[in-house]
């Protein structure tokens, strides 16, 4: 599903015109990005949490040349789904396991 698909579904479900829904979706995503830039985490109850994690410095490998390279320490954004969200998705997709 793309952002445009999400806007379409929300617009159809709520009756709000797509232009307004697109503005709300863009504002939400921008707010998440800005909070992450400020080093904050965002918890959406029943959905999940956006957090920043520190990755340690490590030795990597260039796949073309097999040369070892140092990958520097860095901060990466992560998202962890809530337990309830994962259980709901798992229950809804049990037929995929067959």
Steps between C-alpha positions, in 0.01 A plus 500: 500500500637839405437834672254585220313172567487583871361847426235348273388243760484755783312743277245234404458381861458848651341701220775761527630621164831350388681833502430546873587139580828532307583812700431317828707196398790720388482699824503181707802362317682833530427512874645149541811598305547823697462321834756239395740775390467647851592163652149429632309175472135476402261248649166435333304277738374182340718555193869534586795718589747698292841514674862582431763233558874530518690259276853419612804539281578173319709346228309444179593358161479647152315227306671587170861507618470292820695785664431557870369847584417671826133589534485796740273531801164652405146568612219325308123543519302185582136404537370229729140385458292454816420149619128548433565621146719198423246258650218657298696475174604143581140392568378663179764328286499144633393372158838616358672236717314215330 
